Each structure stands twice: as C-alpha cells, then as structure tokens.
Amino acid sequence: MTKPSLTDYLQLHFIVLIWGFTAILGKLLEPLDSSALVLYRTLLAVGGMGLLLLVLKKTVQIESGDRWRLLATGGLIALHWITFFLAARVANVSVCLAGLATSSLWASVLEPLLLRRRVRAVEVLLGAVVMAGLYLIFRFEFDKVAGLLLAVLSAMLSALFTIINSRFTQRLDALVISFYEMVGAFVGSVAAVALYVLLENPLPETLYPTRPAQVLWLIILALVCTVYAYWVGVRLLRKFSPFMAILTVNLEPVYGILLAVLIFGDAERMTAGFYVGTLVILIAVLAYPMLNRPKTRSESSLPLTTP
C-alpha cells in the first residue's frame, strides 16, 4: 500500500462531504417522490458506470449466479435509498443523518449472524450506547419519530447490503459489482414507482422533474454523489487502511448536519437533546473502529458504502 499524500486525505474528506450532501439533495428535489428520485438516480448512474466501464475496457461478463445475486442486492440498495430520502422529508436532514449513523453498529449485529462469526463484547457495549443515543433523540424529538425510524431502517439495509458486498469484493471488480447493483436498483425503483402510482394516484410533479434546477440536482446526485464518489472512494481504499477509511466515513453525519444547518437554517435547528443524542451515537460509531481495529488488512470485512 502506497503512503497517502495530503491530497489523498483531502480527497477522502471531500468524498465524505459529498455523501453528507446527498440527503440535502433529496430535500432540494421535493416534491419529486423518493422512489421516482431513486429511479432517475439509478438510471443515470447505470449510464455513467457503463460509460466508465467502456473507457476502462472492463468486461461485465460474470457467472450467472453472481449476476442474479448482484441484481437482487441492487434491489436492497433501492429500498435503502428510498427510505433514506423519505426519512429526510418526513423529519429533516439532521434526523435522517443521525439515524443513518447507526449503520456501523447494525453491521456489528448482522455480521455475526450472516458470516457466522462470534459476537464481540465491545460490539454489544457500543450497541447499548447507540440505543441510549437514540432514546435521547426519541425523547426530545418525539414529533420526528417516524423519520428517525425510517432512517434507522435505511441504516440497517445499508449494513445488510454492505455485508453481502464484502463477499463479492473478494472475487469481482468493484466497478462491475456496482454496475450490476445499479441495474438491480433501477429495476427495484421502477417497481416502487409503479406501486406508488397504483396506490396514490400522484400528481405529475411527484413523478418527474418539472424545473431545470431539479434536473441539475439529479445529475449531481447520480454522477457526482454516486459514480464519481464511488469510483474515487474505491481508488482511495488502495492507499488508506480500512481503519482510516471507515473512521473518516463515519464523519459523514457531522458534515451533513453542518451543511443542512447552513443551507436550510431554522428548519434544521433542533433541541439540545437531539444534539446530545447524536453526539452519543457518533462517539460510539467513531470508537468502534478504534476498539475493534483488525490486526491485518485482510481481517477488515466491510468496504465503503454510499448513502
């Protein structure tokens, strides 16, 4: 592994800042429905990743079994993104990102079940700390409980597909994995939009962008926050240890909440109890890679994920 330069450190933090901006884009794209938003995001991402694969001359030929598993995992990603953007709208960006911060601890719960490894005492302890942080948020922001629950569900889905991906990344190219998963996410979002239309009989402006600004935000969401951020993030993993990468990515809620307050002002200002609860969650999340640091690079199981 080559030693990372100052530029590499700045790039890594810039990628995390981009991911923190994703929930803000979801708010800016209102009244576009969250399922329609994911449909356009994945459609543009498939095109961008397909072009990237052509430029890099990478083959997308993989075994049939792997192809179907990746497409199914893409369906989970679609559901994760739909609940993520819906959480930001039902509550606000700050509550959404506070709930999403639990994804690392969800991974510590799900990984032993799915990968058949023993549960570590430190994970149980930090899980209890996260629950205490969530209790504080519930107590002081009771009117935003629905949004927080959606964000926690989104975090669980994020941890689930990340664990699944940890198996694929050992055998397949990361960009090829992402391409098939974006195709699966697109198909999943098409199904979600069809269900939304069937049940809600929605207004046209909730199904497709009606303003030039919305088109611009969608392009930024798909090409910058998805294709660019993922591609650069994977490249940076070759220079950083998994410990350093995960530790930095866990700062995403901090960057996102600060950006939300700057952009949306009073709509994002919360009670003191919310910030105390969020701080408790962030302390647990940032402590996790320090207390559970793998001895070797091969012992780290989870790659970077995008919100």
C-alpha positions as CSV (number, residue, x, y, z in Angstrom):
1,M,0.0,0.0,0.0
2,T,1.4,3.4,-1.0
3,K,1.6,6.1,1.6
4,P,-1.3,8.5,1.2
5,S,-0.4,12.1,0.4
6,L,-2.1,15.3,1.8
7,T,-4.1,15.4,-1.5
8,D,-5.4,11.9,-0.8
9,Y,-6.5,12.9,2.7
10,L,-8.3,15.9,1.3
11,Q,-10.0,13.8,-1.4
12,L,-11.2,11.3,1.1
13,H,-12.8,14.0,3.3
14,F,-14.3,15.6,0.1
15,I,-15.9,12.3,-0.8
16,V,-17.4,12.0,2.7
17,L,-18.6,15.6,2.4
18,I,-20.3,14.7,-1.0
19,W,-22.1,11.8,0.7
20,G,-23.2,14.1,3.5
21,F,-24.7,16.4,0.9
22,T,-26.8,13.5,-0.6
23,A,-29.7,13.9,1.9
24,I,-29.7,17.7,1.3
25,L,-30.2,17.0,-2.4
26,G,-33.2,14.8,-1.5
27,K,-34.8,17.8,0.1
28,L,-33.9,20.1,-2.7
29,L,-35.6,17.7,-5.2
30,E,-39.0,18.0,-3.5
31,P,-41.8,17.4,-4.4
32,L,-40.3,14.6,-6.6
33,D,-41.3,11.3,-4.8
34,S,-38.4,9.4,-3.2
35,S,-39.0,6.3,-5.3
36,A,-39.0,8.4,-8.5
37,L,-35.9,10.2,-7.3
38,V,-34.1,6.8,-6.9
39,L,-35.3,5.7,-10.3
40,Y,-33.7,8.7,-12.0
41,R,-30.6,8.4,-9.9
42,T,-30.0,4.8,-10.7
43,L,-30.8,5.3,-14.4
44,L,-28.2,8.0,-14.8
45,A,-25.8,6.0,-12.6
46,V,-26.1,2.9,-14.8
47,G,-25.3,5.1,-17.8
48,G,-22.3,6.8,-16.1
49,M,-20.9,3.5,-14.8
50,G,-21.5,1.8,-18.2
51,L,-19.5,4.5,-19.9
52,L,-16.8,4.3,-17.3
53,L,-16.5,0.5,-17.9
54,L,-16.1,1.1,-21.6
55,V,-13.4,3.7,-21.1
56,L,-11.5,1.5,-18.7
57,K,-12.1,-1.5,-21.0
58,K,-13.5,-3.7,-18.2
59,T,-15.6,-6.7,-19.0
60,V,-19.0,-7.2,-17.4
61,Q,-19.1,-11.0,-18.0
62,I,-19.6,-12.8,-14.7
63,E,-21.2,-16.1,-13.7
64,S,-25.0,-16.3,-14.0
65,G,-25.4,-17.0,-10.2
66,D,-23.3,-13.9,-9.3
67,R,-25.2,-11.8,-11.7
68,W,-28.6,-12.6,-10.2
69,R,-27.3,-12.1,-6.6
70,L,-25.9,-8.7,-7.5
71,L,-29.2,-7.7,-9.1
72,A,-31.1,-8.8,-6.0
73,T,-28.6,-6.8,-3.8
74,G,-29.3,-3.8,-6.0
75,G,-33.0,-4.2,-5.0
76,L,-31.9,-3.8,-1.4
77,I,-29.9,-0.7,-2.3
78,A,-33.0,0.8,-4.0
79,L,-35.0,0.2,-0.8
80,H,-32.2,1.7,1.3
81,W,-32.1,4.9,-0.8
82,I,-35.9,5.2,-0.9
83,T,-36.2,5.0,2.9
84,F,-33.2,7.3,3.2
85,F,-34.7,10.1,1.2
86,L,-38.1,9.6,2.7
87,A,-36.6,10.0,6.2
88,A,-35.1,13.3,5.3
89,R,-38.6,14.5,4.1
90,V,-40.7,13.1,6.9
91,A,-38.4,14.5,9.5
92,N,-35.4,16.6,8.2
93,V,-31.9,16.1,7.0
94,S,-30.3,16.2,10.5
95,V,-32.6,13.5,11.9
96,C,-32.1,11.4,8.8
97,L,-28.3,11.5,9.1
98,A,-28.5,10.8,12.9
99,G,-30.4,7.6,12.2
100,L,-28.1,6.7,9.3
101,A,-25.1,6.9,11.7
102,T,-26.2,3.6,13.3
103,S,-25.2,1.6,10.1
104,S,-21.8,0.6,11.6
105,L,-23.4,-0.8,14.7
106,W,-26.1,-2.5,12.6
107,A,-23.2,-4.2,10.8
108,S,-21.8,-5.4,14.1
109,V,-25.2,-7.1,14.8
110,L,-25.8,-8.5,11.4
111,E,-22.3,-9.6,10.5
112,P,-22.1,-12.4,13.1
113,L,-25.5,-13.7,12.0
114,L,-24.7,-13.7,8.3
115,L,-21.0,-14.5,8.3
116,R,-21.2,-16.9,11.3
117,R,-18.6,-15.3,13.5
118,R,-18.7,-14.8,17.2
119,V,-20.2,-11.7,18.8
120,R,-17.7,-9.4,20.4
121,A,-18.3,-7.8,23.8
122,V,-17.2,-4.4,22.5
123,E,-19.9,-4.5,19.9
124,V,-22.6,-5.3,22.4
125,L,-21.4,-2.4,24.6
126,L,-21.3,0.1,21.8
127,G,-24.7,-1.1,20.6
128,A,-26.1,-0.3,24.0
129,V,-24.5,3.2,23.8
130,V,-26.2,3.8,20.4
131,M,-29.5,2.7,21.8
132,A,-29.1,5.3,24.6
133,G,-28.4,8.0,22.0
134,L,-31.5,7.0,20.0
135,Y,-33.5,7.1,23.2
136,L,-32.4,10.7,23.8
137,I,-33.4,11.7,20.3
138,F,-36.8,9.9,20.6
139,R,-37.4,11.7,23.9
140,F,-36.6,15.2,22.8
141,E,-37.8,15.0,19.1
142,F,-40.9,12.9,19.5
143,D,-42.7,14.6,16.6
144,K,-39.9,13.3,14.3
145,V,-40.1,9.6,15.4
146,A,-41.4,8.4,12.0
147,G,-38.5,10.0,10.2
148,L,-36.0,8.6,12.6
149,L,-37.4,5.1,12.4
150,L,-37.2,5.3,8.6
151,A,-33.5,6.4,8.8
152,V,-32.7,3.6,11.2
153,L,-34.3,1.1,8.8
154,S,-32.3,2.7,6.0
155,A,-29.1,2.2,8.1
156,M,-30.0,-1.5,8.7
157,L,-30.4,-2.0,4.9
158,S,-27.1,-0.2,4.3
159,A,-25.3,-2.6,6.7
160,L,-27.0,-5.6,5.1
161,F,-26.0,-5.0,1.5
162,T,-22.5,-3.9,2.6
163,I,-22.0,-7.3,4.3
164,I,-23.3,-9.1,1.2
165,N,-20.9,-7.0,-0.9
166,S,-17.9,-8.0,1.3
167,R,-18.2,-11.5,-0.2
168,F,-18.3,-10.2,-3.8
169,T,-15.4,-7.8,-3.5
170,Q,-13.1,-10.7,-2.8
171,R,-13.7,-12.1,-6.2
172,L,-15.1,-9.5,-8.6
173,D,-14.1,-6.0,-9.7
174,A,-15.7,-3.3,-7.6
175,L,-16.9,-1.2,-10.6
176,V,-18.5,-4.3,-12.2
177,I,-20.3,-5.1,-8.8
178,S,-21.6,-1.5,-8.6
179,F,-22.8,-1.6,-12.3
180,Y,-24.9,-4.7,-11.8
181,E,-26.2,-3.4,-8.4
182,M,-27.2,-0.1,-10.0
183,V,-29.1,-2.1,-12.7
184,G,-30.9,-4.0,-9.9
185,A,-31.6,-0.8,-8.0
186,F,-33.1,0.7,-11.2
187,V,-35.4,-2.3,-11.6
188,G,-36.4,-2.1,-7.9
189,S,-37.1,1.6,-8.1
190,V,-39.3,1.0,-11.2
191,A,-41.3,-1.4,-9.2
192,A,-41.6,1.1,-6.3
193,V,-42.8,3.8,-8.6
194,A,-45.4,1.5,-10.2
195,L,-46.7,0.7,-6.7
196,Y,-46.7,4.4,-5.7
197,V,-48.7,5.2,-8.9
198,L,-51.1,2.3,-8.2
199,L,-51.8,3.2,-4.6
200,E,-51.6,7.0,-4.6
201,N,-52.7,8.3,-8.0
202,P,-50.0,11.0,-7.6
203,L,-49.6,14.5,-9.2
204,P,-47.3,14.6,-12.2
205,E,-44.7,16.8,-10.5
206,T,-44.1,14.0,-8.0
207,L,-43.1,11.6,-10.8
208,Y,-40.7,13.6,-13.0
209,P,-38.7,16.8,-12.7
210,T,-40.6,19.9,-13.7
211,R,-37.9,22.6,-13.2
212,P,-34.4,22.9,-14.7
213,A,-32.9,23.1,-11.2
214,Q,-34.3,19.6,-10.4
215,V,-32.6,18.2,-13.5
216,L,-29.3,19.7,-12.4
217,W,-29.7,18.3,-8.8
218,L,-30.5,14.8,-10.3
219,I,-27.3,14.9,-12.5
220,I,-25.2,15.9,-9.5
221,L,-26.8,13.2,-7.3
222,A,-26.2,10.5,-9.9
223,L,-22.9,11.4,-11.5
224,V,-21.1,13.2,-8.6
225,C,-22.6,11.6,-5.5
226,T,-22.8,8.1,-7.0
227,V,-20.5,7.4,-9.9
228,Y,-17.6,9.9,-9.1
229,A,-17.7,9.4,-5.3
230,Y,-17.8,5.6,-5.6
231,W,-15.0,5.4,-8.2
232,V,-12.7,7.7,-6.3
233,G,-13.6,6.1,-3.0
234,V,-12.6,2.6,-4.2
235,R,-9.3,4.1,-5.6
236,L,-8.5,5.7,-2.3
237,L,-9.0,2.4,-0.5
238,R,-5.8,1.3,-2.1
239,K,-3.9,4.0,-0.3
240,F,-5.7,4.0,3.1
241,S,-6.0,1.3,5.7
242,P,-9.7,0.1,6.1
243,F,-9.5,1.5,9.7
244,M,-8.7,5.0,8.5
245,A,-11.2,4.9,5.7
246,I,-14.1,3.7,7.9
247,L,-13.2,6.2,10.6
248,T,-13.3,9.1,8.1
249,V,-16.6,7.9,6.5
250,N,-18.2,7.8,9.9
251,L,-17.8,11.6,9.9
252,E,-20.5,11.8,7.2
253,P,-23.3,12.8,9.6
254,V,-21.2,15.6,11.1
255,Y,-20.6,17.1,7.7
256,G,-24.2,16.5,6.5
257,I,-25.8,18.1,9.6
258,L,-23.5,21.1,9.4
259,L,-24.3,21.6,5.7
260,A,-28.0,21.2,6.4
261,V,-28.0,23.9,9.1
262,L,-26.1,26.3,6.8
263,I,-28.4,25.7,3.8
264,F,-31.8,25.3,5.4
265,G,-31.3,27.4,8.6
266,D,-34.1,27.3,11.2
267,A,-35.7,24.3,9.6
268,E,-32.7,22.2,10.7
269,R,-32.2,23.7,14.2
270,M,-33.0,21.0,16.7
271,T,-33.3,20.8,20.5
272,A,-30.3,20.3,22.8
273,G,-31.5,16.8,23.4
274,F,-31.2,15.9,19.8
275,Y,-27.5,17.1,19.6
276,V,-26.6,15.3,22.8
277,G,-28.2,12.0,21.5
278,T,-26.5,12.4,18.1
279,L,-23.2,13.1,19.9
280,V,-23.6,9.9,21.9
281,I,-24.2,7.9,18.7
282,L,-21.2,9.5,16.9
283,I,-18.9,8.7,19.9
284,A,-19.9,5.1,19.7
285,V,-19.6,5.0,15.9
286,L,-16.1,6.6,15.9
287,A,-15.0,4.5,18.8
288,Y,-16.0,1.3,17.0
289,P,-13.1,1.0,14.5
290,M,-10.6,2.1,17.3
291,L,-11.8,-0.6,19.8
292,N,-12.4,-3.2,17.1
293,R,-9.4,-2.5,14.9
294,P,-8.4,-5.5,12.8
295,K,-4.9,-6.8,13.1
296,T,-4.4,-7.1,9.4
297,R,-5.9,-5.6,6.2
298,S,-7.5,-8.9,5.3
299,E,-9.4,-9.0,8.6
300,S,-11.4,-5.9,7.8
301,S,-14.7,-7.1,6.3
302,L,-16.7,-4.0,5.2
303,P,-16.0,-1.8,2.2
304,L,-17.1,1.8,1.8
305,T,-20.8,2.4,1.0
306,T,-22.7,5.3,-0.4
307,P,-25.8,6.8,1.1
